[in-house]
């Protein structure tokens, strides 16, 4: 769902893109309440990924519960949920401390022990008892 119904306040200068994943087996309510003049609340189903725009000072409240009741189960600062907006950024190589050569990564100066030059072309049948 697009965030056009309740956009981030226009006077906010530190907008960030955030992502929250419901890793539980229960339906959750994600809510931001600590920003004046802004209402943000979404239902997050089990396994669903919620991507939203927020202010760096915002805190995402996660409410979990049954039909008629919900319990505040977590409160997460949105700056901890921030994701990189550039899909082509070099995030993986900066975290691994390695250098990228072609489709192989060299970690801490050690090359991969075995390079595969060609794909296997001969099919093999295996029996399992």
C-alpha positions as CSV (number, residue, x, y, z in Angstrom):
1,X,0.0,0.0,0.0
2,X,1.4,3.4,-0.9
3,X,1.9,5.9,1.8
4,X,-0.1,8.6,0.1
5,X,-2.9,8.6,2.7
6,X,-0.7,9.6,5.6
7,X,2.6,10.9,4.2
8,X,5.5,12.0,6.4
9,X,5.0,15.6,7.6
10,X,6.3,18.0,5.0
11,X,8.4,20.0,7.5
12,X,10.4,16.8,8.3
13,X,13.9,17.1,6.8
14,X,15.3,13.8,7.9
15,X,13.1,11.3,6.1
16,X,14.4,7.7,6.0
17,X,13.2,4.5,4.3
18,X,12.5,1.7,6.8
19,X,11.6,-2.0,6.6
20,X,10.0,-4.2,9.3
21,X,9.4,-8.0,8.9
22,X,6.8,-9.8,10.9
23,X,8.7,-13.0,11.8
24,X,6.0,-14.3,14.1
25,X,3.0,-16.5,13.4
26,X,0.5,-13.8,14.6
27,X,-1.0,-10.7,13.0
28,X,0.7,-7.5,14.2
29,X,-0.2,-3.9,14.2
30,X,2.7,-1.5,13.5
31,X,2.1,2.0,14.7
32,X,4.1,5.2,15.0
33,X,2.7,7.5,17.8
34,X,5.6,9.7,18.9
35,X,5.5,12.2,15.9
36,X,3.0,15.1,16.3
37,X,0.4,15.7,13.5
38,X,1.2,12.3,11.9
39,X,-0.8,9.1,12.0
40,X,0.8,5.8,10.9
41,X,-0.8,2.4,11.5
42,X,-0.6,-0.8,9.4
43,X,-1.6,-4.4,9.8
44,X,1.4,-6.7,9.2
45,X,0.6,-10.3,8.5
46,X,2.9,-13.2,9.4
47,X,5.9,-13.2,7.1
48,X,5.0,-9.9,5.6
49,X,7.6,-7.2,4.9
50,X,6.4,-3.6,5.7
51,X,8.4,-0.9,3.9
52,X,7.6,2.7,4.9
53,X,9.0,6.2,5.0
54,X,9.5,7.8,8.4
55,X,11.3,10.5,10.3
56,X,14.6,9.5,11.9
57,X,13.2,10.3,15.4
58,X,10.2,8.1,15.0
59,X,9.7,4.9,17.0
60,X,7.7,1.9,15.6
61,X,5.4,0.2,18.1
62,X,4.5,-3.4,17.4
63,X,1.3,-4.6,18.9
64,X,0.6,-8.3,18.9
65,X,-2.5,-10.1,20.1
66,X,-5.8,-11.8,19.5
67,X,-9.0,-10.6,18.1
68,X,-10.2,-8.0,20.6
69,X,-6.9,-7.3,22.5
70,X,-3.4,-6.3,21.6
71,X,-0.3,-6.1,23.7
72,X,2.6,-3.7,23.0
73,X,5.3,-6.3,22.3
74,X,8.1,-4.1,21.0
75,X,9.1,-0.5,20.4
76,X,11.8,-0.1,17.8
77,X,13.6,3.2,16.8
78,X,13.0,3.7,13.1
79,X,16.7,4.6,12.5
80,X,17.4,0.9,13.4
81,X,15.0,-0.2,10.7
82,X,16.5,2.0,8.0
83,X,17.3,0.4,4.7
84,X,19.5,1.6,1.8
85,X,17.4,3.2,-0.9
86,X,20.0,2.5,-3.7
87,X,19.4,-1.1,-4.9
88,X,22.8,-1.2,-6.6
89,X,24.9,-0.1,-3.7
90,X,27.8,-2.2,-2.7
91,X,26.5,-3.2,0.8
92,X,27.7,-6.8,0.9
93,X,31.3,-6.1,0.1
94,X,31.6,-3.3,2.6
95,X,30.3,-5.6,5.4
96,X,32.5,-8.6,4.5
97,X,35.7,-6.6,4.2
98,X,36.5,-8.3,1.0
99,X,37.3,-7.4,-2.5
100,X,35.0,-8.3,-5.4
101,X,36.5,-9.8,-8.6
102,X,34.0,-10.8,-11.2
103,X,31.4,-13.0,-9.6
104,X,33.8,-14.2,-6.8
105,X,34.6,-12.5,-3.5
106,X,38.0,-12.6,-2.0
107,X,37.7,-12.4,1.8
108,X,40.6,-11.1,3.9
109,X,43.0,-11.6,0.9
110,X,42.3,-15.3,0.6
111,X,41.0,-16.4,-2.9
112,X,38.5,-19.2,-3.2
113,X,40.3,-22.5,-3.1
114,X,38.8,-23.9,-6.3
115,X,37.6,-22.0,-9.3
116,X,34.9,-23.7,-11.5
117,X,35.7,-22.8,-15.1
118,X,32.8,-24.6,-16.9
119,X,29.4,-25.9,-15.7
120,X,29.0,-29.7,-15.5
121,X,27.5,-31.0,-18.7
122,X,27.2,-34.7,-18.1
123,X,24.0,-35.7,-16.2
124,X,24.4,-38.4,-13.5
125,X,21.8,-40.8,-12.1
126,X,22.0,-41.7,-8.4
127,X,20.0,-44.3,-6.6
128,X,19.1,-43.9,-2.9
129,X,18.1,-46.9,-0.8
